[in-house]
Amino acid sequence: MMRAWILPSLLVVCGSLVAATPAVRGFAAAAVPLLVLFVLLAGLHSPLAFPRSIGAAEARRRSALDGRPVVYWRAGCPYCLRLRFRLGRDAGRLHWVDIWRDQAAAAAVRAANDGNETVPTVVVAGRPHTNPDPAWVRGQLAPRPRT
């Protein structure tokens, strides 16, 4: 679990150091935006930017019941981040599994990708798809009910 927080922590520390230089020289107005930028980058690369992760076994069980795809991801992955943000609100309609928190999930991803932990790996109807186009993933979801 700690592995997922290494990059965000480094971004905050580095941002603090970078922002400290103008702050020490008396340019607080320049330091604040720098620090805010690094904190935002840290947030984007943290698990906080993704829907709540569940275990691989639970995701497979839920997917079998409701037919929704399972997304295997990890924090800090730019392709996972791209998928997450391109899906927008639809991201919550998938089952998200963090491979750094679940060894069974990491093993499933390695089995689907010739031994590599390549993410995002999206499993639709039992078939893995590595780094699929977000529009394609959205097309795999059942239409939202009209209200």
N, C-alpha and C positions, 0 to 999 in steps of 0.2 A: 504494500500500500504506500509506503514512503517513496518508492521509486516514482510514482505519479506526481509527487510534489517537488522533485529535485529541480526541474526546469523552471517552474513558477518561482520557487525560492531564489534561484540564481538570478532571475530577472529582477526581482524586488531588490536583492542585495546590490546588483550591478547598477540598477536605476538609482538607488540611494547614493552610491559612490559617484555616479555621473552627475547627479543633481547637487551633490555636496560642493563640487568645485565652484559653480557660479554662486551658490549660497554663501560660501566662505568669502568670496570676493565682493559680496554686497549686492549681488544681482538675484534677489529672491524671486523676482517676477519671472526670471528665466528658469529658475530651478524647479518651481512648482509644476509647469507643464511637462518638463522632462520626467519628473517623478510620476505624475499622473499617467503619462504614456507607458512607462515601464510597468506600472501596476495594472493597467488595462491589458497589456500584453501577457502579463502573468496570469490574469484571470482567464483570458482566452485559451491559454495553454494548460489550464488546470482542469481537474475533473468537474469543477463547478459549471463549466460551459456546456456540459452534456446532461441529458436526462439521467435520472438515477439508474445506476447499473444494478443488474441482478446476476445471479450465478448462471453458468452455462446450462446446467441441468434444468433449472427453473425456466430459463428462456426457451429451451427446446420444448418443455412441457406446455408452456403458454402458447407457443407458436403452433403446436399441434392442435390446440383447442380453438384458437382464434384465427389461424392462418396468416398472422402478421410476420414479416421478416425479422430475423435476428441479425443485429449488427455487432460484430466483434471489433473493438476499438481499443486505443490506449491514449492516455494523455500525452500531449506534446506532438502528436502526429498531425502534420499539416493537412494531409488528405482526409483524415477523420474530421478535422475542424471544418474543412471545405464542405464535406458531406453534411455535417451537422447544420451549418448555417445556410446552405442551399436548400435544405429540406424545410427550414423555418419551423412553423408550428406543427408540421407533419412529423417532425422528429420524435415527438412524444407518442406517436402511434406505432413506433417500432420497439422491439425489445433490445436494449443496449447491454452489452457484456464487456466489461473492462478486462482485457487479457492479462494485465498486470496484477489484478486482484484475484483471478481465478485460474489456477494451473490447468484445470480441465479445458477451459476456454482457450488457453495458449496452445494446448495440445491439439485441439480441434482445428485451430488456425494453421498450425504446422502441418497437420495431415492434409489440409486442403491446398497448401501452397508449397509443396515439395520441400518441407522441412523449414521453411521460412515463416517468421511471424509477421507476415505482410497484412497490414490493416489499412483501411477498413475491409473486412471480409463480411459480405452480406449473404446470409443463407435464406433462400426463398424456396419453399416446398422441398427442403432437404438438400438442395443444390447450392454449393458455395459460389459466390461471384466476388472476385477480388477487385477492389477499387472501382466499383461500378459508377456510372454516371448518375448524379443525384436525380435527374429527371426520370431515368429508368426506375430507380428505387421508388420514387413517388408513384409511378405507374403501377407498381406491384401492390400498392395499398388498395383496400376496398374503398369505394367512394364514400365520402362522408354523408351521413344521413342529412337530408334537408330539414330545416326547422322553420 
